[in-house]
Amino acid sequence: MAALFGCGYPADARSALCFHPGDEENTVVFAEARFARSQPQFLHLQGAKAIPDGGMKPDHVNFKTGPCLFGARAVRVFDEAGGQLDVLSPRKNSLSHRLTRVWADPELSLYEYEAVLRQTRAIADVASATPPDALLTVTIDIPRVQYYLYLLDAFRRQLASPGLLLEWFDLVDLRHDRLVDFFRDRLHAELKEVARDDVTVRASDGLDALASPIRADVARNAVPRLEALLDDLAATGDAAWTLLLDTQPPRDMAALGTASYLVEALRTAVVHEGNGTDLGIHVEDYREWKILDRAERVLDGIRSAGYQTSPGIMLGMYPLERIINSSPARRPAELYYLDPGRRAVDERGREVDLFDAVGALYA
């Protein structure tokens, strides 16, 4: 990373933490990196395979960042038999009963709180090491309409009413806006601490263009059609969406949600504002490396198709959590799927507020 910036930070501390995240078999290495601030980062890096001799010295550094919404304890979808739909899981439990109620905790989850503190601190550290004349942009890419799609299959199967879906959409919108505001406030505070208050901060558009069409379809008890939604995206004239729709158009609703993350990844290195060299840095949870991998393959397709564009470099930077969650099998488990809640008890039997613990870890 220091070679990309053409400077001395981050400095290699010659130590690392290695572990098996989730159910992966491979050991993942998080190398210790020291920035200007005293507390080091443990980072796993991917991408940026061809570094120019003498460093890249980018004109624009475009960060893409942001956690997901909710967390395992923070949202519930109930059915008429008293069961629950595991709505956040990529492998949702089978649905055989009609959904009757949705609920969301008004407080942020431990996952959301920890992810915001970790990612904003990592961005500020990297921003402090970038060339002072580089233009810095941070895109807060927190999903919104992507979560609308989670219940569309139940709606299509007539196992969820229009009213329930509209209530779900409202809960998602509320959570998205709150998390974006928290992320932005925390990011500005971190950037101020490293004297980089010259950074442009924006929230991604994501699938916002589809919010009204999806809501309108559901309100009249009609199932949204993928083809119509893709036409709506094409009609925006957005350059990044145009590239993706030309090269890898989504084939189903699940792929549509993923496509929005790819678009923001491409925007960091492909869609230029003015002249100069772009470096896209994706500061996210480790499990999001697959987005970078797919974006790199889209870039390969763009290059081979002869598009009149000069893609920059994309770098995935995944900061390690400083609070490690353990499953009952004593393996690292994502806070998103296995949330222990906000309160814990230490070995002396005293109650601990985990938000306070996380705050101290990232102070």
C-alpha positions as CSV (number, residue, x, y, z in Angstrom):
1,M,0.0,0.0,0.0
2,A,2.9,2.4,0.8
3,A,4.3,1.6,-2.6
4,L,1.0,2.7,-4.2
5,F,1.1,6.0,-2.4
6,G,4.8,6.5,-3.0
7,C,5.4,7.2,0.7
8,G,6.5,5.5,3.9
9,Y,3.1,4.7,5.4
10,P,1.8,2.3,6.3
11,A,4.9,0.7,7.7
12,D,5.3,-3.1,7.9
13,A,5.5,-4.1,11.5
14,R,6.6,-7.7,10.5
15,S,3.9,-9.4,12.5
16,A,0.6,-10.8,11.6
17,L,-2.5,-12.6,12.9
18,C,-3.7,-15.7,11.1
19,F,-7.0,-17.5,11.6
20,H,-9.8,-19.3,9.8
21,P,-12.8,-17.0,9.4
22,G,-16.2,-18.6,9.3
23,D,-16.2,-22.0,7.6
24,E,-13.3,-21.3,5.2
25,E,-10.5,-23.9,5.2
26,N,-7.7,-21.5,4.2
27,T,-5.7,-19.5,6.7
28,V,-6.2,-15.8,6.2
29,V,-3.4,-13.5,7.1
30,F,-3.9,-10.0,8.5
31,A,-0.6,-8.2,8.5
32,E,0.2,-5.6,11.1
33,A,0.4,-2.1,9.6
34,R,1.5,1.0,11.4
35,F,0.2,4.4,10.3
36,A,1.0,7.9,11.8
37,R,-1.3,7.1,14.8
38,S,0.1,4.9,17.5
39,Q,-2.4,2.1,17.4
40,P,-1.7,-0.4,14.5
41,Q,-4.1,-1.9,12.1
42,F,-4.2,-5.6,11.1
43,L,-5.1,-5.7,7.4
44,H,-5.8,-8.3,4.8
45,L,-5.1,-6.9,1.3
46,Q,-6.2,-8.1,-2.1
47,G,-6.1,-6.7,-5.6
48,A,-3.6,-4.1,-7.0
49,K,-1.5,-6.9,-8.4
50,A,0.5,-4.7,-10.8
51,I,2.1,-1.8,-9.0
52,P,3.9,0.6,-11.2
53,D,7.6,1.1,-10.6
54,G,8.2,3.9,-8.2
55,G,4.6,3.7,-6.9
56,M,1.3,4.8,-8.3
57,K,1.0,8.3,-6.8
58,P,-2.8,8.5,-7.6
59,D,-4.5,11.8,-8.4
60,H,-7.8,10.4,-7.0
61,V,-8.2,8.0,-4.1
62,N,-11.8,6.7,-4.0
63,F,-12.8,4.7,-0.9
64,K,-15.8,2.4,-0.9
65,T,-17.0,1.3,2.5
66,G,-19.9,0.5,4.7
67,P,-21.5,-2.3,6.7
68,C,-24.7,-4.2,6.1
69,L,-28.0,-3.5,7.9
70,F,-29.3,-5.0,11.1
71,G,-27.7,-8.2,12.4
72,A,-29.1,-11.5,13.7
73,R,-30.8,-10.2,16.9
74,A,-31.9,-6.9,15.4
75,V,-34.6,-8.0,13.0
76,R,-37.4,-10.7,13.1
77,V,-39.9,-11.9,10.5
78,F,-42.6,-14.1,12.0
79,D,-45.0,-16.5,10.3
80,E,-48.5,-17.6,11.2
81,A,-47.3,-20.8,12.8
82,G,-45.1,-18.9,15.2
83,G,-41.9,-19.6,13.4
84,Q,-39.4,-17.1,12.0
85,L,-37.8,-16.5,8.6
86,D,-34.0,-16.2,8.8
87,V,-34.3,-13.2,6.5
88,L,-30.6,-12.1,6.6
89,S,-29.1,-15.5,5.8
90,P,-28.0,-16.2,2.2
91,R,-29.4,-19.7,2.8
92,K,-32.8,-18.8,4.1
93,N,-34.8,-21.5,5.9
94,S,-37.6,-22.9,3.8
95,L,-40.8,-20.9,3.9
96,S,-44.1,-22.8,4.1
97,H,-46.3,-20.5,6.2
98,R,-47.6,-17.1,5.5
99,L,-45.6,-14.2,7.0
100,T,-47.5,-12.1,9.5
101,R,-45.2,-9.6,11.2
102,V,-41.9,-7.9,10.9
103,W,-39.9,-6.3,13.8
104,A,-36.6,-4.4,14.1
105,D,-34.8,-3.4,17.2
106,P,-34.6,0.5,17.3
107,E,-31.1,0.3,18.7
108,L,-28.0,-0.4,16.5
109,S,-26.7,-4.0,16.7
110,L,-23.3,-4.8,18.0
111,Y,-22.3,-5.8,14.5
112,E,-23.3,-2.3,13.1
113,Y,-21.6,-0.4,15.9
114,E,-18.4,-2.3,15.7
115,A,-18.2,-2.2,11.9
116,V,-18.7,1.5,11.8
117,L,-16.0,2.2,14.3
118,R,-13.5,-0.2,12.7
119,Q,-14.1,0.9,9.1
120,T,-14.0,4.7,9.8
121,R,-10.8,4.4,11.8
122,A,-9.2,2.4,9.0
123,I,-10.2,4.9,6.4
124,A,-8.8,7.8,8.4
125,D,-5.5,6.0,8.9
126,V,-5.2,5.4,5.2
127,A,-6.3,9.0,4.4
128,S,-3.5,10.2,6.6
129,A,-0.9,8.3,4.5
130,T,-2.2,9.4,1.0
131,P,-0.3,12.1,-1.0
132,P,-1.5,15.5,0.3
133,D,-2.4,16.7,-3.3
134,A,-4.6,13.6,-4.0
135,L,-8.3,14.2,-4.1
136,L,-10.1,11.9,-1.6
137,T,-13.6,10.7,-1.9
138,V,-15.4,8.3,0.5
139,T,-18.5,6.5,-0.7
140,I,-20.7,5.1,2.1
141,D,-22.2,2.1,0.4
142,I,-24.8,0.9,2.9
143,P,-27.6,-1.2,1.3
144,R,-31.2,-0.1,1.3
145,V,-33.3,-1.3,-1.7
146,Q,-31.1,-4.4,-1.8
147,Y,-33.0,-5.4,1.4
148,Y,-36.3,-4.8,-0.2
149,L,-35.6,-7.8,-2.4
150,Y,-35.2,-10.2,0.5
151,L,-39.0,-10.7,0.9
152,L,-40.0,-10.5,-2.8
153,D,-40.0,-14.2,-3.2
154,A,-42.4,-14.7,-0.3
155,F,-44.6,-12.0,-1.9
156,R,-44.4,-13.7,-5.3
157,R,-45.6,-17.0,-3.6
158,Q,-48.4,-15.1,-1.9
159,L,-46.9,-15.8,1.5
160,A,-46.6,-12.1,2.4
161,S,-49.1,-9.3,2.0
162,P,-48.5,-6.0,0.3
163,G,-48.9,-4.3,3.7
164,L,-46.2,-6.5,5.3
165,L,-43.8,-5.7,2.5
166,L,-44.4,-2.0,2.7
167,E,-43.8,-2.1,6.4
168,W,-40.6,-4.0,5.8
169,F,-39.5,-1.3,3.3
170,D,-40.2,1.4,5.9
171,L,-38.1,-0.4,8.5
172,V,-35.2,-0.8,6.0
173,D,-35.3,2.9,5.0
174,L,-35.3,4.0,8.6
175,R,-32.4,1.8,9.5
176,H,-30.4,2.8,6.4
177,D,-30.8,6.5,7.1
178,R,-29.8,6.1,10.7
179,L,-26.7,4.0,9.9
180,V,-25.5,6.4,7.1
181,D,-25.8,9.3,9.5
182,F,-23.9,7.5,12.3
183,F,-21.2,6.4,9.8
184,R,-20.9,9.9,8.4
185,D,-20.6,11.5,11.8
186,R,-18.0,9.0,13.0
187,L,-16.0,9.3,9.8
188,H,-15.8,13.1,9.9
189,A,-14.6,12.8,13.6
190,E,-11.9,10.3,12.6
191,L,-10.8,12.4,9.5
192,K,-10.6,15.6,11.7
193,E,-8.3,13.7,14.1
194,V,-5.8,13.0,11.3
195,A,-6.1,16.5,9.8
196,R,-7.8,15.3,6.6
197,D,-11.0,17.3,6.6
198,D,-10.7,17.9,2.9
199,V,-12.4,14.6,2.0
200,T,-15.6,14.5,-0.1
201,V,-18.1,12.1,1.6
202,R,-21.1,10.8,-0.3
203,A,-23.7,8.1,0.2
204,S,-24.1,5.7,-2.7
205,D,-27.2,5.7,-4.8
206,G,-27.2,1.9,-4.8
207,L,-30.6,0.8,-6.1
208,D,-32.4,3.9,-5.1
209,A,-33.8,4.4,-8.6
210,L,-35.8,1.2,-8.0
211,A,-37.4,2.1,-4.7
212,S,-40.4,3.9,-6.1
213,P,-41.1,1.3,-8.8
214,I,-40.9,-1.6,-6.4
215,R,-43.1,0.2,-3.9
216,A,-45.7,1.0,-6.5
217,D,-45.8,-2.6,-7.8
218,V,-46.2,-4.0,-4.3
219,A,-48.8,-1.4,-3.3
220,R,-51.0,-2.6,-6.3
221,N,-50.3,-6.3,-5.4
222,A,-48.1,-6.8,-8.5
223,V,-44.8,-8.7,-8.4
224,P,-41.9,-6.5,-9.6
225,R,-40.4,-7.7,-12.9
226,L,-36.6,-8.0,-13.3
227,E,-36.7,-6.8,-16.9
228,A,-38.6,-3.6,-16.0
229,L,-36.3,-2.9,-13.1
230,L,-33.2,-3.2,-15.4
231,D,-34.9,-0.9,-17.8
232,D,-35.3,1.6,-15.0
233,L,-31.6,1.4,-14.1
234,A,-30.6,1.8,-17.8
235,A,-32.8,4.9,-18.0
236,T,-30.8,6.7,-15.3
237,G,-27.9,7.0,-17.8
238,D,-25.5,6.2,-14.9
239,A,-22.1,5.4,-16.5
240,A,-21.2,2.6,-14.0
241,W,-24.6,0.9,-14.5
242,T,-24.3,1.2,-18.2
243,L,-20.9,-0.6,-18.1
244,L,-22.3,-3.4,-15.9
245,L,-25.5,-3.9,-17.8
246,D,-23.5,-4.1,-21.1
247,T,-21.1,-6.7,-19.7
248,Q,-22.8,-8.7,-16.9
249,P,-26.5,-7.9,-16.6
250,P,-28.1,-9.5,-13.6
251,R,-30.1,-12.7,-14.4
252,D,-32.3,-12.8,-11.3
253,M,-33.3,-10.7,-8.3
254,A,-30.5,-12.0,-6.1
255,A,-28.0,-11.1,-8.7
256,L,-29.6,-7.6,-9.0
257,G,-28.7,-6.9,-5.3
258,T,-25.1,-8.1,-5.8
259,A,-24.9,-6.0,-9.0
260,S,-25.3,-2.8,-7.0
261,Y,-22.2,-3.5,-4.9
262,L,-20.3,-4.3,-8.1
263,V,-21.3,-0.9,-9.6
264,E,-20.0,1.0,-6.6
265,A,-16.8,-1.1,-6.8
266,L,-16.4,-0.2,-10.5
267,R,-17.1,3.4,-9.8
268,T,-14.0,3.7,-7.6
269,A,-11.6,2.8,-10.5
270,V,-13.5,3.1,-13.8
271,V,-15.9,6.1,-13.8
272,H,-13.6,9.1,-13.9
273,E,-14.4,12.7,-12.9
274,G,-11.8,14.7,-14.8
275,N,-8.3,13.5,-15.8
276,G,-5.8,11.7,-13.7
277,T,-5.2,8.2,-12.2
278,D,-7.7,6.6,-9.9
279,L,-7.1,4.3,-7.0
280,G,-10.1,2.5,-5.6
281,I,-9.8,1.2,-2.0
282,H,-12.5,-1.0,-0.7
283,V,-12.6,-0.8,3.1
284,E,-15.0,-3.5,4.2
285,D,-15.5,-6.7,6.1
286,Y,-13.3,-9.6,5.0
287,R,-16.2,-11.6,3.6
288,E,-16.7,-8.9,1.0
289,W,-13.6,-9.9,-0.9
290,K,-15.9,-11.7,-3.3
291,I,-17.2,-8.4,-4.5
292,L,-13.7,-7.2,-5.4
293,D,-13.0,-10.5,-7.1
294,R,-16.1,-10.2,-9.3
295,A,-15.4,-6.5,-10.0
296,E,-11.9,-7.4,-11.2
297,R,-13.4,-9.9,-13.6
298,V,-15.8,-7.3,-14.9
299,L,-12.8,-5.0,-15.5
300,D,-11.1,-7.8,-17.5
301,G,-14.3,-8.0,-19.6
302,I,-14.3,-4.2,-20.1
303,R,-10.7,-4.3,-21.2
304,S,-11.1,-7.2,-23.6
305,A,-14.3,-5.7,-25.1
306,G,-12.3,-2.6,-26.1
307,Y,-14.3,0.0,-24.2
308,Q,-12.9,3.5,-24.4
309,T,-11.9,3.7,-20.7
310,S,-8.7,3.4,-18.8
311,P,-9.5,1.6,-15.5
312,G,-7.4,2.5,-12.5
313,I,-6.4,0.1,-9.8
314,M,-8.7,-1.5,-7.2
315,L,-7.4,-2.5,-3.8
316,G,-9.3,-4.5,-1.2
317,M,-8.4,-3.6,2.4
318,Y,-10.1,-5.6,5.1
319,P,-9.3,-4.5,8.7
320,L,-9.5,-7.2,11.3
321,E,-12.1,-6.9,14.1
322,R,-10.6,-6.3,17.5
323,I,-13.4,-8.2,19.1
324,I,-13.5,-11.8,18.0
325,N,-16.8,-13.6,18.2
326,S,-16.8,-17.3,18.9
327,S,-19.4,-19.9,17.9
328,P,-20.5,-22.7,20.2
329,A,-17.9,-24.8,18.3
330,R,-15.2,-22.3,19.3
331,R,-14.7,-21.1,15.8
332,P,-14.6,-17.4,14.7
333,A,-18.2,-16.4,13.9
334,E,-19.5,-13.2,12.3
335,L,-21.3,-10.8,14.6
336,Y,-23.8,-10.3,11.7
337,Y,-25.1,-13.9,12.0
338,L,-24.3,-14.7,15.6
339,D,-24.9,-11.6,17.7
340,P,-24.2,-12.1,21.4
341,G,-26.2,-9.0,22.2
342,R,-25.0,-5.8,23.9
343,R,-24.6,-7.1,27.4
344,A,-22.0,-9.7,28.6
345,V,-20.7,-10.9,32.0
346,D,-16.9,-11.0,32.7
347,E,-15.1,-13.6,34.7
348,R,-15.8,-11.7,37.9
349,G,-19.6,-11.8,37.3
350,R,-19.8,-8.1,36.4
351,E,-22.0,-6.9,33.6
352,V,-20.1,-5.4,30.6
353,D,-21.6,-3.1,28.0
354,L,-20.0,-4.4,24.8
355,F,-20.6,-1.0,23.1
356,D,-18.3,0.5,25.7
357,A,-15.8,-2.3,25.2
358,V,-15.7,-1.8,21.4
359,G,-15.4,2.0,21.8
360,A,-12.4,1.5,24.0
361,L,-10.8,-0.9,21.5
362,Y,-11.1,1.7,18.7
363,A,-10.3,4.8,20.8
